[in-house]
Amino acid sequence: VSNANASVEELRYESFIIHNWQLNSRMSLESTLIVETSEISQSGDVSKKRDFDFIRPKVDYRFDITPSLQLRATIEKDVSQLSFNDFTANTNSGDDDQNTIAGNPELRQEQSWRYDLNLEYRFNDDNGVISSNIYFHDLEDVINRVDVSTLTTIQSANGNIGDGERFGLSLNGSLRMGFINQPGILITAGLTVEDSSVTDPFLGIDRRLTRQGRGDYNFGFRHDMPIRNINYGFTYRNSIQDNQKVYDIDRIESYNSDAFSILFVEYQGWEGMTLRFEATNPRESERCRIRTRYSGGTIATGNLSELEDSCSHNGEKYAIKIRGTF
């Protein structure tokens, strides 16, 4: 319906119980039980009312192997919240060839069981920390595009496409250079590698989840010089390129972006005021998208008709910021 007129309301109640148990001087266990009850009603072009009940347990176990080394294991049931935009037709400002996006009043919440195992080591004298996290998410009722075509129009809407999974490894660390008599220098770094799997409803293939890429990495540096009231540093973040895709009924979009970086110099003085110079993306970080369109059918049955190669950037940004208390 191109001129949809609808009202969507949700009434949700959450009841919870939290229990903390100190098993001994080195081990603790926290358990949480959340009971969620909701009613979603829709009126206008579609009149519908649905009730949902979810039980969301969580168990968090912590073990101090040594005073510096901690193991943490978490099991949690998660239920996503629905976007009201998905229930009824709305406009699409990101695609010149598609005026409206269809709605789906039958949409259900995406659910998942999340398993996380974290190991953290802290250096002596607050000189840094190294942490690792291995995670696995077992997904149910994954939300993605589904076929809602009519006899005259090929169209899709957000819907539930079945089960999926997400898994990966995150490594993060920070190191203060106190061991070389430079406690004002802090170096940080992080790496995440990730994979996921779901069955595409149009092609019938196993693929990654929408906009779920291979991972990302980051690096940071900060030097505090309290004697001179100056600190400076930079932050650098980038993603592992390729395979960050969006599948729709008549197009496939692939996204990539350049690194994001910030450089700064900060001076503290003048009656407690702080003067900061900041440069954001001095290399003009680009975000690119390749859109592949199909006509005469879906991406499985249609013919390749068009390739759109689009890149954009926000340009470089330089700022002088003054902060103080008056």
C-alpha positions in Angstrom: 0.0 0.0 0.0 1.8 3.1 -1.2 -0.3 5.5 0.9 -0.4 3.4 4.0 -2.3 4.8 7.1 -1.6 2.8 10.2 -1.1 3.0 13.9 1.1 0.5 15.8 1.3 0.2 19.6 3.1 -2.1 21.9 2.3 -2.6 25.6 5.2 -4.5 27.3 5.8 -5.7 30.9 9.0 -7.0 32.2 9.4 -8.8 35.6 12.9 -9.8 36.7 14.7 -11.6 39.5 18.5 -11.2 40.1 20.5 -13.5 42.4 24.2 -13.1 43.3 26.0 -16.0 44.9 29.6 -15.7 46.2 30.7 -19.3 45.9 34.0 -18.7 47.6 36.7 -16.0 47.7 37.6 -16.6 44.0 34.3 -17.6 42.4 31.0 -15.8 42.0 27.8 -16.6 40.1 25.1 -14.2 39.1 21.8 -15.4 37.7 19.0 -13.4 36.1 15.5 -14.3 35.1 13.4 -11.9 33.0 9.8 -12.6 32.0 8.6 -10.4 29.2 5.0 -10.1 28.2 3.9 -7.8 25.4 0.9 -7.0 23.2 1.3 -5.5 19.8 -1.8 -4.0 18.2 -2.1 -2.5 14.7 -5.0 -0.5 13.2 -5.6 1.2 9.9 -4.9 -0.6 6.7 -4.4 -3.8 8.8 -6.3 -4.5 12.0 -4.4 -7.1 14.1 -3.5 -7.8 17.7 -0.9 -10.3 18.9 0.4 -11.4 22.3 4.0 -12.5 23.0 5.6 -14.1 26.1 9.3 -14.7 26.5 11.4 -16.1 29.3 15.0 -14.7 29.3 17.4 -16.4 31.6 21.1 -15.4 32.1 23.9 -17.0 34.0 27.2 -15.1 34.6 30.1 -17.1 36.2 33.4 -15.4 37.2 36.5 -17.2 38.5 39.6 -15.3 39.7 42.3 -17.8 38.6 45.0 -15.5 40.1 44.7 -11.9 41.4 45.6 -10.8 37.8 43.8 -13.4 35.7 40.0 -13.7 35.5 37.8 -16.1 33.6 34.2 -15.2 32.8 31.6 -17.3 31.2 28.1 -16.1 30.2 25.0 -17.8 28.9 22.1 -15.5 28.0 18.8 -15.7 26.1 18.2 -12.5 24.2 15.0 -11.2 22.4 15.3 -8.3 20.0 12.8 -5.5 19.9 10.8 -4.9 16.7 10.8 -1.7 14.7 7.4 -0.3 14.1 8.6 0.8 10.7 8.5 -2.8 9.6 4.8 -3.3 10.2 3.5 -1.0 7.5 4.6 0.5 4.2 7.0 3.4 4.4 9.1 5.5 2.1 12.7 4.6 1.0 15.0 7.6 0.6 18.1 5.5 -0.1 17.0 4.0 -3.5 15.8 6.2 -6.3 14.2 3.2 -8.1 12.1 2.2 -5.1 9.5 4.6 -3.7 8.1 2.5 -0.9 9.1 -0.4 1.3 6.3 -3.0 2.0 5.3 -3.7 5.6 4.8 -7.1 7.3 2.2 -7.3 10.1 3.2 -10.9 10.8 6.8 -10.1 11.9 8.1 -11.8 15.0 10.9 -10.9 17.4 14.4 -12.3 16.6 15.7 -14.5 19.4 19.1 -15.9 20.3 21.0 -17.9 22.8 24.4 -16.2 23.4 27.4 -18.0 24.7 30.5 -15.9 25.7 33.8 -17.0 27.2 36.1 -14.2 28.3 39.7 -14.3 29.7 41.2 -11.2 31.1 44.8 -10.5 32.4 45.7 -7.3 34.2 49.3 -6.1 34.5 50.8 -5.0 37.8 50.6 -1.4 38.9 47.8 -0.6 36.5 50.1 -0.9 33.5 47.4 -2.4 31.2 45.1 -5.2 30.4 44.7 -8.0 27.8 41.3 -9.6 27.2 39.9 -12.2 24.8 36.4 -13.1 24.1 35.1 -16.1 22.2 31.4 -16.0 21.4 28.7 -18.0 19.7 25.1 -16.8 19.1 22.5 -19.3 18.1 19.8 -17.3 16.3 16.1 -18.1 15.8 13.6 -16.2 13.6 16.3 -14.1 11.9 14.8 -10.9 10.5 15.7 -10.2 6.9 14.0 -9.5 3.5 11.3 -11.9 2.4 9.2 -12.2 -0.7 5.8 -10.5 -0.5 5.2 -10.0 -4.3 1.8 -9.7 -5.8 0.6 -10.7 -9.3 1.7 -7.3 -10.6 4.6 -6.2 -8.4 7.9 -7.8 -7.3 8.3 -6.7 -3.7 9.9 -7.6 -0.4 9.5 -6.8 3.3 11.3 -7.5 6.5 10.3 -11.0 7.7 11.5 -14.0 9.6 13.7 -16.3 7.4 14.6 -19.1 9.9 17.6 -20.0 12.0 21.2 -18.7 11.8 24.3 -18.4 13.8 27.1 -15.9 14.6 30.5 -16.6 16.0 33.8 -14.9 16.5 36.8 -13.9 18.5 37.7 -10.5 20.0 41.1 -9.5 21.3 41.7 -6.2 23.1 44.7 -4.8 24.9 46.1 -1.7 26.5 49.6 -1.1 27.7 51.0 1.7 29.8 54.7 2.3 29.2 55.5 2.5 32.9 58.1 -0.3 32.6 60.3 2.1 30.6 59.6 5.0 32.9 57.0 6.5 30.6 53.7 6.1 32.5 52.1 8.9 30.5 52.2 6.8 27.3 49.2 4.5 26.7 48.9 2.2 23.7 45.7 0.4 22.8 44.8 -2.2 20.2 41.9 -4.5 19.3 41.0 -7.1 16.7 37.7 -8.8 16.0 37.2 -11.7 13.5 33.7 -12.8 12.9 31.6 -15.1 10.7 27.9 -15.9 10.5 25.6 -18.1 8.6 21.9 -18.0 7.5 20.0 -19.5 4.5 19.1 -16.8 2.0 15.3 -17.0 1.2 15.8 -16.0 -2.4 18.9 -17.9 -3.5 18.7 -20.8 -1.1 22.4 -20.5 -0.4 24.2 -20.3 2.9 25.6 -16.7 3.4 26.6 -14.2 6.1 24.0 -12.2 8.0 23.1 -8.9 6.6 25.8 -6.2 7.0 27.9 -8.7 9.1 31.4 -8.5 7.7 34.6 -10.3 8.5 35.5 -8.1 11.5 37.6 -5.0 12.3 40.7 -3.8 14.0 41.8 -0.6 15.8 44.9 1.0 17.2 45.3 4.0 19.6 48.1 6.1 21.1 47.9 8.7 23.9 50.7 10.6 25.6 49.9 12.6 28.8 52.5 15.2 29.8 51.1 16.6 33.1 54.2 18.8 33.8 53.4 20.8 30.6 49.6 20.3 30.8 49.6 18.8 27.3 48.4 15.5 26.0 48.2 14.2 22.4 47.4 11.1 20.5 45.4 9.4 17.7 42.8 6.7 17.1 42.7 4.5 14.0 39.9 2.0 13.2 39.3 -0.1 10.0 37.2 -3.0 9.0 38.3 -6.2 7.3 37.3 -5.6 3.7 34.6 -7.4 1.6 31.6 -9.6 2.1 29.5 -7.1 4.0 26.4 -7.5 1.9 22.7 -6.9 1.8 20.4 -9.2 -0.1 17.0 -8.1 -1.3 14.5 -9.6 -3.7 15.8 -7.8 -6.8 19.3 -6.5 -5.8 22.4 -7.3 -3.9 24.4 -4.5 -2.3 28.1 -4.8 -1.2 29.6 -2.3 1.3 33.2 -1.3 2.0 34.6 1.7 3.8 38.1 3.2 4.4 39.7 3.6 7.8 38.4 6.1 10.3 41.0 8.2 12.2 41.2 11.0 14.7 44.3 13.0 15.7 44.3 15.4 18.7 46.4 17.8 20.8 45.0 19.1 24.0 46.3 21.8 26.3 45.0 22.4 29.9 45.3 25.8 31.5 43.9 29.3 31.6 41.8 29.1 34.7 41.0 25.4 34.2 39.9 25.7 30.6 40.9 23.0 28.0 41.9 23.9 24.5 41.8 20.9 22.0 42.7 20.7 18.3 41.2 17.8 16.6 41.6 16.4 13.0 39.1 13.8 11.8 39.7 11.7 8.7 42.6 13.7 7.3 42.7 11.2 4.4 39.1 11.7 3.4 37.7 8.3 4.4 35.4 6.9 1.7 32.3 4.7 2.1 31.5 2.7 -1.1 28.6 0.6 -2.2 28.2 -1.6 -5.3 24.5 -2.3 -6.0 23.6 -5.1 -8.5 20.1 -4.9 -9.9 18.1 -7.7 -11.5 15.0 -7.3 -13.7 12.3 -9.6 -14.9 12.3 -11.6 -11.7 14.2 -12.0 -8.4 17.9 -12.2 -7.9 17.5 -16.0 -8.5 15.2 -15.8 -11.6 15.8 -12.4 -13.1 18.5 -11.0 -15.5 21.3 -8.7 -14.5 20.3 -5.3 -15.6 22.4 -2.7 -13.8 25.5 -2.1 -11.7 25.7 1.0 -9.5 29.1 1.9 -8.1 28.8 4.7 -5.6 31.3 6.2 -3.2 30.9 9.2 -0.8 32.8 10.8 2.0 32.3 13.6 4.6 35.6 15.2 3.8 38.3 16.2 6.3 37.2 18.0 9.5 39.4 20.2 11.6 38.1 21.6 14.9 39.2 23.7 17.8 37.3 22.9 20.9 37.3 25.0 24.1 35.9 23.4 27.3 35.6 24.9 30.8 33.5 25.4 33.8 32.1 28.9 34.5 
